[in-house]
Amino acid sequence: MIISTVCLSTNSYFMIGPLGALTLAMGVSLFYAWRDARLRPPRRRTRLYQCRECRQVYEDRRNVPLATCPQCGAFNEAVRR
Ligand SMILES: [Zn+2]
């Protein structure tokens, strides 16, 4: 009983090293993921359209491939996401 407890505590004592290294690696990777996400510009939710008829530039939040021009009502493809 006492021997098994000592064995277990010895095993867990030897696990501190690898676990610490693993925790450190996870912490470092999380830090870099957080830093990269912070440096990257936020994703644009709206799509940009330019009308072929009247050259009006407008955006639509619905994320559809074709959107009607607010000025003349013509269908236009998205210029940029
Ligand atoms: Zn138009």
PDB file of the backbone (N, CA, C, O) and the ligand in Angstrom, with CONECT records:
HET     ZN  A 101       1
ATOM      1  N   MET A   1       0.852  -1.206   0.000  1.00  0.00           N
ATOM      2  CA  MET A   1       0.000   0.000   0.000  1.00  0.00           C
ATOM      3  C   MET A   1       0.877   1.241   0.000  1.00  0.00           C
ATOM      4  O   MET A   1       0.731   2.132  -0.836  1.00  0.00           O
ATOM      5  N   ILE A   2       1.804   1.272   0.976  1.00  0.00           N
ATOM      6  CA  ILE A   2       2.699   2.435   1.096  1.00  0.00           C
ATOM      7  C   ILE A   2       3.628   2.507  -0.120  1.00  0.00           C
ATOM      8  O   ILE A   2       3.939   3.585  -0.626  1.00  0.00           O
ATOM      9  N   ILE A   3       4.069   1.305  -0.579  1.00  0.00           N
ATOM     10  CA  ILE A   3       5.005   1.259  -1.702  1.00  0.00           C
ATOM     11  C   ILE A   3       4.344   1.807  -2.977  1.00  0.00           C
ATOM     12  O   ILE A   3       4.945   2.568  -3.735  1.00  0.00           O
ATOM     13  N   SER A   4       3.056   1.383  -3.189  1.00  0.00           N
ATOM     14  CA  SER A   4       2.353   1.834  -4.389  1.00  0.00           C
ATOM     15  C   SER A   4       2.146   3.348  -4.356  1.00  0.00           C
ATOM     16  O   SER A   4       2.245   4.012  -5.388  1.00  0.00           O
ATOM     17  N   THR A   5       1.859   3.895  -3.175  1.00  0.00           N
ATOM     18  CA  THR A   5       1.672   5.340  -3.036  1.00  0.00           C
ATOM     19  C   THR A   5       2.975   6.073  -3.346  1.00  0.00           C
ATOM     20  O   THR A   5       2.978   7.111  -4.007  1.00  0.00           O
ATOM     21  N   VAL A   6       4.071   5.516  -2.859  1.00  0.00           N
ATOM     22  CA  VAL A   6       5.382   6.129  -3.109  1.00  0.00           C
ATOM     23  C   VAL A   6       5.695   6.073  -4.598  1.00  0.00           C
ATOM     24  O   VAL A   6       6.191   7.034  -5.186  1.00  0.00           O
ATOM     25  N   CYS A   7       5.377   4.865  -5.222  1.00  0.00           N
ATOM     26  CA  CYS A   7       5.600   4.703  -6.655  1.00  0.00           C
ATOM     27  C   CYS A   7       4.814   5.734  -7.443  1.00  0.00           C
ATOM     28  O   CYS A   7       5.332   6.371  -8.361  1.00  0.00           O
ATOM     29  N   LEU A   8       3.518   5.888  -7.055  1.00  0.00           N
ATOM     30  CA  LEU A   8       2.641   6.828  -7.768  1.00  0.00           C
ATOM     31  C   LEU A   8       3.174   8.251  -7.646  1.00  0.00           C
ATOM     32  O   LEU A   8       3.221   8.998  -8.623  1.00  0.00           O
ATOM     33  N   SER A   9       3.575   8.613  -6.425  1.00  0.00           N
ATOM     34  CA  SER A   9       4.056   9.975  -6.222  1.00  0.00           C
ATOM     35  C   SER A   9       5.370  10.187  -6.974  1.00  0.00           C
ATOM     36  O   SER A   9       5.627  11.276  -7.488  1.00  0.00           O
ATOM     37  N   THR A  10       6.210   9.133  -7.038  1.00  0.00           N
ATOM     38  CA  THR A  10       7.453   9.246  -7.789  1.00  0.00           C
ATOM     39  C   THR A  10       7.161   9.412  -9.275  1.00  0.00           C
ATOM     40  O   THR A  10       7.783  10.227  -9.956  1.00  0.00           O
ATOM     41  N   ASN A  11       6.182   8.608  -9.780  1.00  0.00           N
ATOM     42  CA  ASN A  11       5.802   8.728 -11.187  1.00  0.00           C
ATOM     43  C   ASN A  11       5.272  10.119 -11.499  1.00  0.00           C
ATOM     44  O   ASN A  11       5.652  10.730 -12.498  1.00  0.00           O
ATOM     45  N   SER A  12       4.387  10.614 -10.634  1.00  0.00           N
ATOM     46  CA  SER A  12       3.810  11.932 -10.890  1.00  0.00           C
ATOM     47  C   SER A  12       4.898  13.004 -10.780  1.00  0.00           C
ATOM     48  O   SER A  12       4.842  14.029 -11.459  1.00  0.00           O
ATOM     49  N   TYR A  13       5.894  12.754  -9.910  1.00  0.00           N
ATOM     50  CA  TYR A  13       6.991  13.715  -9.792  1.00  0.00           C
ATOM     51  C   TYR A  13       7.775  13.790 -11.093  1.00  0.00           C
ATOM     52  O   TYR A  13       8.207  14.864 -11.511  1.00  0.00           O
ATOM     53  N   PHE A  14       7.958  12.601 -11.745  1.00  0.00           N
ATOM     54  CA  PHE A  14       8.699  12.596 -13.008  1.00  0.00           C
ATOM     55  C   PHE A  14       7.856  13.129 -14.167  1.00  0.00           C
ATOM     56  O   PHE A  14       8.387  13.457 -15.229  1.00  0.00           O
ATOM     57  N   MET A  15       6.537  13.215 -13.957  1.00  0.00           N
ATOM     58  CA  MET A  15       5.671  13.728 -15.020  1.00  0.00           C
ATOM     59  C   MET A  15       5.657  15.258 -15.051  1.00  0.00           C
ATOM     60  O   MET A  15       5.188  15.853 -16.021  1.00  0.00           O
ATOM     61  N   ILE A  16       6.164  15.889 -14.005  1.00  0.00           N
ATOM     62  CA  ILE A  16       6.129  17.363 -13.942  1.00  0.00           C
ATOM     63  C   ILE A  16       6.923  17.967 -15.096  1.00  0.00           C
ATOM     64  O   ILE A  16       6.509  18.958 -15.697  1.00  0.00           O
ATOM     65  N   GLY A  17       8.074  17.355 -15.399  1.00  0.00           N
ATOM     66  CA  GLY A  17       8.914  17.873 -16.477  1.00  0.00           C
ATOM     67  C   GLY A  17       8.220  17.892 -17.823  1.00  0.00           C
ATOM     68  O   GLY A  17       8.056  18.959 -18.413  1.00  0.00           O
ATOM     69  N   PRO A  18       7.798  16.707 -18.337  1.00  0.00           N
ATOM     70  CA  PRO A  18       7.092  16.688 -19.632  1.00  0.00           C
ATOM     71  C   PRO A  18       5.820  17.513 -19.626  1.00  0.00           C
ATOM     72  O   PRO A  18       5.525  18.201 -20.604  1.00  0.00           O
ATOM     73  N   LEU A  19       5.057  17.454 -18.533  1.00  0.00           N
ATOM     74  CA  LEU A  19       3.811  18.229 -18.472  1.00  0.00           C
ATOM     75  C   LEU A  19       4.104  19.732 -18.510  1.00  0.00           C
ATOM     76  O   LEU A  19       3.394  20.504 -19.154  1.00  0.00           O
ATOM     77  N   GLY A  20       5.160  20.121 -17.809  1.00  0.00           N
ATOM     78  CA  GLY A  20       5.539  21.534 -17.822  1.00  0.00           C
ATOM     79  C   GLY A  20       5.947  21.975 -19.212  1.00  0.00           C
ATOM     80  O   GLY A  20       5.575  23.059 -19.661  1.00  0.00           O
ATOM     81  N   ALA A  21       6.725  21.123 -19.907  1.00  0.00           N
ATOM     82  CA  ALA A  21       7.141  21.452 -21.270  1.00  0.00           C
ATOM     83  C   ALA A  21       5.939  21.540 -22.194  1.00  0.00           C
ATOM     84  O   ALA A  21       5.856  22.432 -23.039  1.00  0.00           O
ATOM     85  N   LEU A  22       4.991  20.592 -22.025  1.00  0.00           N
ATOM     86  CA  LEU A  22       3.779  20.588 -22.850  1.00  0.00           C
ATOM     87  C   LEU A  22       2.954  21.847 -22.602  1.00  0.00           C
ATOM     88  O   LEU A  22       2.470  22.481 -23.539  1.00  0.00           O
ATOM     89  N   THR A  23       2.801  22.198 -21.324  1.00  0.00           N
ATOM     90  CA  THR A  23       2.044  23.393 -20.970  1.00  0.00           C
ATOM     91  C   THR A  23       2.716  24.637 -21.543  1.00  0.00           C
ATOM     92  O   THR A  23       2.046  25.544 -22.038  1.00  0.00           O
ATOM     93  N   LEU A  24       4.044  24.669 -21.471  1.00  0.00           N
ATOM     94  CA  LEU A  24       4.785  25.812 -22.009  1.00  0.00           C
ATOM     95  C   LEU A  24       4.591  25.914 -23.518  1.00  0.00           C
ATOM     96  O   LEU A  24       4.364  27.003 -24.045  1.00  0.00           O
ATOM     97  N   ALA A  25       4.681  24.756 -24.227  1.00  0.00           N
ATOM     98  CA  ALA A  25       4.498  24.755 -25.685  1.00  0.00           C
ATOM     99  C   ALA A  25       3.091  25.218 -26.044  1.00  0.00           C
ATOM    100  O   ALA A  25       2.915  25.993 -26.984  1.00  0.00           O
ATOM    101  N   MET A  26       2.080  24.744 -25.297  1.00  0.00           N
ATOM    102  CA  MET A  26       0.702  25.157 -25.568  1.00  0.00           C
ATOM    103  C   MET A  26       0.523  26.645 -25.312  1.00  0.00           C
ATOM    104  O   MET A  26      -0.152  27.340 -26.070  1.00  0.00           O
ATOM    105  N   GLY A  27       1.134  27.125 -24.239  1.00  0.00           N
ATOM    106  CA  GLY A  27       1.037  28.545 -23.930  1.00  0.00           C
ATOM    107  C   GLY A  27       1.666  29.400 -25.014  1.00  0.00           C
ATOM    108  O   GLY A  27       1.111  30.426 -25.408  1.00  0.00           O
ATOM    109  N   VAL A  28       2.848  28.965 -25.503  1.00  0.00           N
ATOM    110  CA  VAL A  28       3.542  29.725 -26.545  1.00  0.00           C
ATOM    111  C   VAL A  28       2.718  29.726 -27.831  1.00  0.00           C
ATOM    112  O   VAL A  28       2.580  30.763 -28.480  1.00  0.00           O
ATOM    113  N   SER A  29       2.157  28.541 -28.207  1.00  0.00           N
ATOM    114  CA  SER A  29       1.358  28.477 -29.440  1.00  0.00           C
ATOM    115  C   SER A  29       0.102  29.326 -29.312  1.00  0.00           C
ATOM    116  O   SER A  29      -0.304  29.982 -30.272  1.00  0.00           O
ATOM    117  N   LEU A  30      -0.515  29.320 -28.139  1.00  0.00           N
ATOM    118  CA  LEU A  30      -1.708  30.149 -27.916  1.00  0.00           C
ATOM    119  C   LEU A  30      -1.352  31.628 -28.017  1.00  0.00           C
ATOM    120  O   LEU A  30      -2.109  32.425 -28.571  1.00  0.00           O
ATOM    121  N   PHE A  31      -0.173  31.988 -27.465  1.00  0.00           N
ATOM    122  CA  PHE A  31       0.248  33.389 -27.518  1.00  0.00           C
ATOM    123  C   PHE A  31       0.431  33.836 -28.960  1.00  0.00           C
ATOM    124  O   PHE A  31      -0.006  34.924 -29.335  1.00  0.00           O
ATOM    125  N   TYR A  32       1.085  32.987 -29.785  1.00  0.00           N
ATOM    126  CA  TYR A  32       1.319  33.380 -31.179  1.00  0.00           C
ATOM    127  C   TYR A  32       0.019  33.408 -31.972  1.00  0.00           C
ATOM    128  O   TYR A  32      -0.159  34.263 -32.839  1.00  0.00           O
ATOM    129  N   ALA A  33      -0.900  32.470 -31.680  1.00  0.00           N
ATOM    130  CA  ALA A  33      -2.206  32.490 -32.352  1.00  0.00           C
ATOM    131  C   ALA A  33      -2.950  33.773 -32.015  1.00  0.00           C
ATOM    132  O   ALA A  33      -3.559  34.398 -32.884  1.00  0.00           O
ATOM    133  N   TRP A  34      -2.893  34.162 -30.737  1.00  0.00           N
ATOM    134  CA  TRP A  34      -3.563  35.383 -30.301  1.00  0.00           C
ATOM    135  C   TRP A  34      -2.929  36.606 -30.956  1.00  0.00           C
ATOM    136  O   TRP A  34      -3.632  37.519 -31.388  1.00  0.00           O
ATOM    137  N   ARG A  35      -1.575  36.623 -31.030  1.00  0.00           N
ATOM    138  CA  ARG A  35      -0.881  37.762 -31.622  1.00  0.00           C
ATOM    139  C   ARG A  35      -1.204  37.887 -33.113  1.00  0.00           C
ATOM    140  O   ARG A  35      -1.449  38.986 -33.610  1.00  0.00           O
ATOM    141  N   ASP A  36      -1.202  36.729 -33.839  1.00  0.00           N
ATOM    142  CA  ASP A  36      -1.502  36.758 -35.268  1.00  0.00           C
ATOM    143  C   ASP A  36      -2.933  37.230 -35.516  1.00  0.00           C
ATOM    144  O   ASP A  36      -3.188  38.006 -36.437  1.00  0.00           O
ATOM    145  N   ALA A  37      -3.868  36.752 -34.683  1.00  0.00           N
ATOM    146  CA  ALA A  37      -5.261  37.163 -34.846  1.00  0.00           C
ATOM    147  C   ALA A  37      -5.413  38.650 -34.581  1.00  0.00           C
ATOM    148  O   ALA A  37      -6.256  39.305 -35.194  1.00  0.00           O
ATOM    149  N   ARG A  38      -4.603  39.193 -33.670  1.00  0.00           N
ATOM    150  CA  ARG A  38      -4.687  40.618 -33.342  1.00  0.00           C
ATOM    151  C   ARG A  38      -4.109  41.462 -34.472  1.00  0.00           C
ATOM    152  O   ARG A  38      -4.628  42.537 -34.772  1.00  0.00           O
ATOM    153  N   LEU A  39      -3.019  40.971 -35.113  1.00  0.00           N
ATOM    154  CA  LEU A  39      -2.353  41.747 -36.158  1.00  0.00           C
ATOM    155  C   LEU A  39      -3.131  41.700 -37.472  1.00  0.00           C
ATOM    156  O   LEU A  39      -3.076  42.643 -38.260  1.00  0.00           O
ATOM    157  N   ARG A  40      -3.859  40.599 -37.711  1.00  0.00           N
ATOM    158  CA  ARG A  40      -4.607  40.464 -38.957  1.00  0.00           C
ATOM    159  C   ARG A  40      -5.772  41.453 -38.985  1.00  0.00           C
ATOM    160  O   ARG A  40      -6.441  41.629 -37.967  1.00  0.00           O
ATOM    161  N   PRO A  41      -6.030  42.092 -40.107  1.00  0.00           N
ATOM    162  CA  PRO A  41      -7.177  43.001 -40.160  1.00  0.00           C
ATOM    163  C   PRO A  41      -8.485  42.232 -40.050  1.00  0.00           C
ATOM    164  O   PRO A  41      -8.561  41.093 -40.509  1.00  0.00           O
ATOM    165  N   PRO A  42      -9.512  42.820 -39.457  1.00  0.00           N
ATOM    166  CA  PRO A  42     -10.782  42.115 -39.295  1.00  0.00           C
ATOM    167  C   PRO A  42     -11.412  41.779 -40.634  1.00  0.00           C
ATOM    168  O   PRO A  42     -11.298  42.533 -41.600  1.00  0.00           O
ATOM    169  N   ARG A  43     -12.089  40.618 -40.675  1.00  0.00           N
ATOM    170  CA  ARG A  43     -12.711  40.175 -41.923  1.00  0.00           C
ATOM    171  C   ARG A  43     -13.854  41.096 -42.316  1.00  0.00           C
ATOM    172  O   ARG A  43     -14.678  41.500 -41.495  1.00  0.00           O
ATOM    173  N   ARG A  44     -13.869  41.414 -43.613  1.00  0.00           N
ATOM    174  CA  ARG A  44     -14.912  42.289 -44.118  1.00  0.00           C
ATOM    175  C   ARG A  44     -16.185  41.469 -44.302  1.00  0.00           C
ATOM    176  O   ARG A  44     -16.184  40.452 -44.997  1.00  0.00           O
ATOM    177  N   ARG A  45     -17.263  41.916 -43.676  1.00  0.00           N
ATOM    178  CA  ARG A  45     -18.510  41.163 -43.747  1.00  0.00           C
ATOM    179  C   ARG A  45     -19.329  41.550 -44.976  1.00  0.00           C
ATOM    180  O   ARG A  45     -20.078  40.734 -45.513  1.00  0.00           O
ATOM    181  N   THR A  46     -19.183  42.792 -45.416  1.00  0.00           N
ATOM    182  CA  THR A  46     -19.994  43.258 -46.534  1.00  0.00           C
ATOM    183  C   THR A  46     -19.240  43.066 -47.839  1.00  0.00           C
ATOM    184  O   THR A  46     -18.009  43.099 -47.861  1.00  0.00           O
ATOM    185  N   ARG A  47     -19.970  42.867 -48.915  1.00  0.00           N
ATOM    186  CA  ARG A  47     -19.376  42.753 -50.237  1.00  0.00           C
ATOM    187  C   ARG A  47     -19.535  44.073 -50.965  1.00  0.00           C
ATOM    188  O   ARG A  47     -20.510  44.802 -50.782  1.00  0.00           O
ATOM    189  N   LEU A  48     -18.540  44.357 -51.801  1.00  0.00           N
ATOM    190  CA  LEU A  48     -18.520  45.624 -52.518  1.00  0.00           C
ATOM    191  C   LEU A  48     -18.953  45.390 -53.967  1.00  0.00           C
ATOM    192  O   LEU A  48     -18.508  44.440 -54.612  1.00  0.00           O
ATOM    193  N   TYR A  49     -19.809  46.253 -54.458  1.00  0.00           N
ATOM    194  CA  TYR A  49     -20.318  46.150 -55.832  1.00  0.00           C
ATOM    195  C   TYR A  49     -20.105  47.485 -56.546  1.00  0.00           C
ATOM    196  O   TYR A  49     -20.145  48.554 -55.936  1.00  0.00           O
ATOM    197  N   GLN A  50     -19.876  47.387 -57.860  1.00  0.00           N
ATOM    198  CA  GLN A  50     -19.875  48.610 -58.676  1.00  0.00           C
ATOM    199  C   GLN A  50     -20.832  48.385 -59.835  1.00  0.00           C
ATOM    200  O   GLN A  50     -20.743  47.392 -60.557  1.00  0.00           O
ATOM    201  N   CYS A  51     -21.742  49.325 -59.993  1.00  0.00           N
ATOM    202  CA  CYS A  51     -22.762  49.210 -61.028  1.00  0.00           C
ATOM    203  C   CYS A  51     -22.133  49.414 -62.401  1.00  0.00           C
ATOM    204  O   CYS A  51     -21.343  50.335 -62.612  1.00  0.00           O
ATOM    205  N   ARG A  52     -22.508  48.519 -63.344  1.00  0.00           N
ATOM    206  CA  ARG A  52     -21.979  48.643 -64.707  1.00  0.00           C
ATOM    207  C   ARG A  52     -22.714  49.728 -65.483  1.00  0.00           C
ATOM    208  O   ARG A  52     -22.208  50.235 -66.484  1.00  0.00           O
ATOM    209  N   GLU A  53     -23.898  50.078 -65.023  1.00  0.00           N
ATOM    210  CA  GLU A  53     -24.713  51.059 -65.749  1.00  0.00           C
ATOM    211  C   GLU A  53     -24.352  52.487 -65.335  1.00  0.00           C
ATOM    212  O   GLU A  53     -24.084  53.333 -66.189  1.00  0.00           O
ATOM    213  N   CYS A  54     -24.345  52.755 -64.030  1.00  0.00           N
ATOM    214  CA  CYS A  54     -24.178  54.141 -63.580  1.00  0.00           C
ATOM    215  C   CYS A  54     -22.900  54.328 -62.769  1.00  0.00           C
ATOM    216  O   CYS A  54     -22.690  55.414 -62.229  1.00  0.00           O
ATOM    217  N   ARG A  55     -22.023  53.304 -62.656  1.00  0.00           N
ATOM    218  CA  ARG A  55     -20.734  53.366 -61.948  1.00  0.00           C
ATOM    219  C   ARG A  55     -20.894  53.636 -60.455  1.00  0.00           C
ATOM    220  O   ARG A  55     -19.927  54.008 -59.790  1.00  0.00           O
ATOM    221  N   GLN A  56     -22.076  53.457 -59.931  1.00  0.00           N
ATOM    222  CA  GLN A  56     -22.302  53.660 -58.500  1.00  0.00           C
ATOM    223  C   GLN A  56     -21.623  52.536 -57.713  1.00  0.00           C
ATOM    224  O   GLN A  56     -21.784  51.363 -58.049  1.00  0.00           O
ATOM    225  N   VAL A  57     -20.861  52.887 -56.664  1.00  0.00           N
ATOM    226  CA  VAL A  57     -20.231  51.890 -55.792  1.00  0.00           C
ATOM    227  C   VAL A  57     -21.078  51.755 -54.541  1.00  0.00           C
ATOM    228  O   VAL A  57     -21.392  52.748 -53.886  1.00  0.00           O
ATOM    229  N   TYR A  58     -21.452  50.514 -54.206  1.00  0.00           N
ATOM    230  CA  TYR A  58     -22.283  50.285 -53.030  1.00  0.00           C
ATOM    231  C   TYR A  58     -21.910  48.943 -52.423  1.00  0.00           C
ATOM    232  O   TYR A  58     -21.192  48.157 -53.041  1.00  0.00           O
ATOM    233  N   GLU A  59     -22.388  48.679 -51.229  1.00  0.00           N
ATOM    234  CA  GLU A  59     -22.097  47.404 -50.573  1.00  0.00           C
ATOM    235  C   GLU A  59     -23.381  46.760 -50.086  1.00  0.00           C
ATOM    236  O   GLU A  59     -24.383  47.423 -49.818  1.00  0.00           O
ATOM    237  N   ASP A  60     -23.309  45.430 -49.980  1.00  0.00           N
ATOM    238  CA  ASP A  60     -24.488  44.670 -49.560  1.00  0.00           C
ATOM    239  C   ASP A  60     -24.064  43.670 -48.502  1.00  0.00           C
ATOM    240  O   ASP A  60     -23.100  42.931 -48.701  1.00  0.00           O
ATOM    241  N   ARG A  61     -24.770  43.635 -47.379  1.00  0.00           N
ATOM    242  CA  ARG A  61     -24.417  42.755 -46.263  1.00  0.00           C
ATOM    243  C   ARG A  61     -24.962  41.340 -46.433  1.00  0.00           C
ATOM    244  O   ARG A  61     -24.602  40.454 -45.658  1.00  0.00           O
ATOM    245  N   ARG A  62     -25.815  41.105 -47.418  1.00  0.00           N
ATOM    246  CA  ARG A  62     -26.475  39.805 -47.518  1.00  0.00           C
ATOM    247  C   ARG A  62     -25.550  38.710 -48.037  1.00  0.00           C
ATOM    248  O   ARG A  62     -25.894  37.530 -47.969  1.00  0.00           O
ATOM    249  N   ASN A  63     -24.374  39.087 -48.558  1.00  0.00           N
ATOM    250  CA  ASN A  63     -23.395  38.113 -49.051  1.00  0.00           C
ATOM    251  C   ASN A  63     -23.961  37.275 -50.206  1.00  0.00           C
ATOM    252  O   ASN A  63     -23.851  36.049 -50.207  1.00  0.00           O
ATOM    253  N   VAL A  64     -24.559  37.946 -51.171  1.00  0.00           N
ATOM    254  CA  VAL A  64     -25.133  37.290 -52.343  1.00  0.00           C
ATOM    255  C   VAL A  64     -24.254  37.595 -53.551  1.00  0.00           C
ATOM    256  O   VAL A  64     -23.602  38.639 -53.574  1.00  0.00           O
ATOM    257  N   PRO A  65     -24.214  36.701 -54.576  1.00  0.00           N
ATOM    258  CA  PRO A  65     -23.362  36.945 -55.741  1.00  0.00           C
ATOM    259  C   PRO A  65     -23.817  38.125 -56.590  1.00  0.00           C
ATOM    260  O   PRO A  65     -22.995  38.796 -57.214  1.00  0.00           O
ATOM    261  N   LEU A  66     -25.112  38.379 -56.615  1.00  0.00           N
ATOM    262  CA  LEU A  66     -25.639  39.502 -57.392  1.00  0.00           C
ATOM    263  C   LEU A  66     -26.464  40.393 -56.473  1.00  0.00           C
ATOM    264  O   LEU A  66     -27.262  39.907 -55.671  1.00  0.00           O
ATOM    265  N   ALA A  67     -26.262  41.710 -56.601  1.00  0.00           N
ATOM    266  CA  ALA A  67     -27.030  42.649 -55.802  1.00  0.00           C
ATOM    267  C   ALA A  67     -27.530  43.767 -56.705  1.00  0.00           C
ATOM    268  O   ALA A  67     -26.845  44.178 -57.641  1.00  0.00           O
ATOM    269  N   THR A  68     -28.723  44.249 -56.414  1.00  0.00           N
ATOM    270  CA  THR A  68     -29.300  45.308 -57.242  1.00  0.00           C
ATOM    271  C   THR A  68     -28.731  46.658 -56.846  1.00  0.00           C
ATOM    272  O   THR A  68     -28.483  46.931 -55.672  1.00  0.00           O
ATOM    273  N   CYS A  69     -28.529  47.499 -57.857  1.00  0.00           N
ATOM    274  CA  CYS A  69     -28.013  48.849 -57.635  1.00  0.00           C
ATOM    275  C   CYS A  69     -29.098  49.695 -56.974  1.00  0.00           C
ATOM    276  O   CYS A  69     -30.244  49.674 -57.422  1.00  0.00           O
ATOM    277  N   PRO A  70     -28.763  50.443 -55.913  1.00  0.00           N
ATOM    278  CA  PRO A  70     -29.774  51.277 -55.265  1.00  0.00           C
ATOM    279  C   PRO A  70     -30.221  52.455 -56.140  1.00  0.00           C
ATOM    280  O   PRO A  70     -31.286  53.025 -55.901  1.00  0.00           O
ATOM    281  N   GLN A  71     -29.422  52.827 -57.149  1.00  0.00           N
ATOM    282  CA  GLN A  71     -29.783  53.978 -57.982  1.00  0.00           C
ATOM    283  C   GLN A  71     -30.635  53.581 -59.175  1.00  0.00           C
ATOM    284  O   GLN A  71     -31.696  54.163 -59.405  1.00  0.00           O
ATOM    285  N   CYS A  72     -30.162  52.558 -59.962  1.00  0.00           N
ATOM    286  CA  CYS A  72     -30.874  52.237 -61.194  1.00  0.00           C
ATOM    287  C   CYS A  72     -31.482  50.838 -61.159  1.00  0.00           C
ATOM    288  O   CYS A  72     -32.231  50.489 -62.072  1.00  0.00           O
ATOM    289  N   GLY A  73     -31.194  50.026 -60.147  1.00  0.00           N
ATOM    290  CA  GLY A  73     -31.843  48.729 -60.025  1.00  0.00           C
ATOM    291  C   GLY A  73     -31.220  47.626 -60.871  1.00  0.00           C
ATOM    292  O   GLY A  73     -31.806  46.549 -60.976  1.00  0.00           O
ATOM    293  N   ALA A  74     -30.043  47.853 -61.486  1.00  0.00           N
ATOM    294  CA  ALA A  74     -29.405  46.835 -62.310  1.00  0.00           C
ATOM    295  C   ALA A  74     -28.690  45.822 -61.421  1.00  0.00           C
ATOM    296  O   ALA A  74     -28.204  46.167 -60.344  1.00  0.00           O
ATOM    297  N   PHE A  75     -28.625  44.547 -61.887  1.00  0.00           N
ATOM    298  CA  PHE A  75     -27.926  43.511 -61.142  1.00  0.00           C
ATOM    299  C   PHE A  75     -26.429  43.603 -61.430  1.00  0.00           C
ATOM    300  O   PHE A  75     -26.019  43.747 -62.582  1.00  0.00           O
ATOM    301  N   ASN A  76     -25.617  43.521 -60.378  1.00  0.00           N
ATOM    302  CA  ASN A  76     -24.170  43.606 -60.535  1.00  0.00           C
ATOM    303  C   ASN A  76     -23.484  42.535 -59.722  1.00  0.00           C
ATOM    304  O   ASN A  76     -23.978  42.131 -58.669  1.00  0.00           O
ATOM    305  N   GLU A  77     -22.328  42.065 -60.214  1.00  0.00           N
ATOM    306  CA  GLU A  77     -21.523  41.085 -59.490  1.00  0.00           C
ATOM    307  C   GLU A  77     -20.648  41.790 -58.466  1.00  0.00           C
ATOM    308  O   GLU A  77     -20.326  42.969 -58.609  1.00  0.00           O
ATOM    309  N   ALA A  78     -20.266  41.044 -57.425  1.00  0.00           N
ATOM    310  CA  ALA A  78     -19.420  41.608 -56.381  1.00  0.00           C
ATOM    311  C   ALA A  78     -18.018  41.864 -56.923  1.00  0.00           C
ATOM    312  O   ALA A  78     -17.459  41.032 -57.637  1.00  0.00           O
ATOM    313  N   VAL A  79     -17.460  43.008 -56.582  1.00  0.00           N
ATOM    314  CA  VAL A  79     -16.107  43.347 -56.979  1.00  0.00           C
ATOM    315  C   VAL A  79     -15.108  42.703 -56.035  1.00  0.00           C
ATOM    316  O   VAL A  79     -14.102  42.140 -56.466  1.00  0.00           O
ATOM    317  N   ARG A  80     -15.395  42.790 -54.754  1.00  0.00           N
ATOM    318  CA  ARG A  80     -14.477  42.285 -53.728  1.00  0.00           C
ATOM    319  C   ARG A  80     -15.296  41.729 -52.586  1.00  0.00           C
ATOM    320  O   ARG A  80     -16.395  42.209 -52.306  1.00  0.00           O
ATOM    321  N   ARG A  81     -14.758  40.708 -51.922  1.00  0.00           N
ATOM    322  CA  ARG A  81     -15.433  40.171 -50.753  1.00  0.00           C
ATOM    323  C   ARG A  81     -15.313  41.110 -49.583  1.00  0.00           C
ATOM    324  O   ARG A  81     -15.826  40.819 -48.502  1.00  0.00           O
TER     325      ARG A  81
HETATM  326 ZN    ZN A 101     -26.659  51.598 -61.104  1.00  0.00          ZN2+
END
